[in-house]
Amino acid sequence: MGALTVFDGHDSIGGTKMLLTDGATRLLLDFGTNYRRMGQYYEEFVKPRPSRGLVDYLALGLLPPLRGFYREDLFPQQDFPHKDEEWDGVPPDAVLVTHGHLDHAGAVGFLRPELPVVMTPMTLALLRSWQETATGGPETEVTYLTRREAKDPRLLKSSENRETRVIWSLGDAPDPFVERLRESPYANPKRGSFEPRDPCPAPLRVGSIGLDARPVDHSVYGGVAYILDLDGSRVAYSGDLRFHGEHGSDTEALMRRLEDRNPDVLVVEGTRLGSSPEEPLGPSPSEATVKGRSLSKVREYEGRLVVADFGPRNVERLKTFREVAQETGRQLVLVPKDAHILDLLSRVDPAIPHDMDPGGMRILREPTLQSRAPLQRIEERYSDAFLDPEDIAATPGNWILCFSFFDANDLVDLRKATPGGLWLYSSSEAHGEEQEFDFVRLQAWTQWARMKVVGFRLERDREGTLRPRFDHPEDRGYHASGHAPERDLVELVRRANPHRLIPIHTETPRAYDRLLQGTRIQVVHPVPGVPISL
Ligand SMILES: [Zn+2]
């Protein structure tokens, strides 16, 4: 008898953590950070205490109380802090990661190192780039880890002891990527450097569960959905997906596969489910819309600086702005951290733009000391591509600067380049008050830099609070969502035609009850920690 237990992510966008069991075989499905729950307690200056390892996370319910799942070196004392509420006690056999977003994989770093992590090479490259440049704690330790040691019964400190994780790669990792990982300064000579080639046990089977990993279209490359064959039942898990991006045909193929294989249970995302029938969602802008809108806007700013605000992990968006730059006689300028991401990703897929040289993409020299070895290597490897802020100020109309809010502090050095320029916001809408406030700060930065903003605007609500809005006709069309709109999700579900549907990754899971009325599909709303038998 199989069972599926949802621990987190059933009523939030992200933080997905599920356990699928079939007899003695046990698989985690994603293990992401729940940013909403984290934001209830923490912010920039109040964070989980690194010296306390897992204690703060478990005490606040930010991680589920699962005995035997977590790294033992992250407990200052050996005792588990929540014996009374313990939900499970047998370590899983593997964790299946759908894609490289942190709300799906951002808590994998807390799991035991010998627990195999199953993912595509592209997802591994994304998570590796995060680990190499983030200033986070153990949660970033997805591909290798630094052991913590208890200095006294309550305090943990980093040791010299590094350990690699076991990665089961879905598909072969190309040689340039393997070589890139070998040159890591973090590889522990005692244990040998990290090899991403440990094959997923052929033919893709862990214990009694058969894995069918199918590529999907999403706002990062390398995403998959899983169709899982248990003894006597079939479960499919969508991960995050959409049909309207560059790889939409992959999601179409998944839909046909689901139609053929007809899962008993479908666990499906619902990010963009409308909260009520009275609030229909607008049409989904495609990447082509984003390009068209951005191109004509950038043309209005001839001779002046343009900042494109998006995350370069979204390679599709990077390609869009690269085309916009080419068609307007400009060049893209990246921050070193983003050059590092592209350097890694292009070793998995050489078609990903990585021509960081005087004629291609340029890199902004940030006046900070790059103490991190991977960023130092970017300076060495692509030294010809680097530009100083003064170079940008001399010819502001030659560039599209790829920034996000987190790079806004670099505007101080670009003050001579920015007046009269454009800040083009090309990323997702704000989720929650914390993020809303970032837009208030972003507005302050752009006003200080004397730049025009398109893609969002601030308006006062009835209480007089400034809130960002994204739906003004002049701001629409500069971003294409990574998620399928409601009508596409319903189409996918109807075609898959499962007996039971379990909503995940949504703030409005009940919308599926309404949308599937009149079908034989039963919507099951999970209770965290309570197994649903299959
Ligand atoms: Zn995602």
Boltz pocket constraint, residues with backbone or C-beta under 6 A from the ligand:
constraints:
  - pocket:
      binder: B
      contacts: [[A, 99], [A, 101], [A, 104], [A, 218], [A, 240], [A, 482]]
      max_distance: 6.0
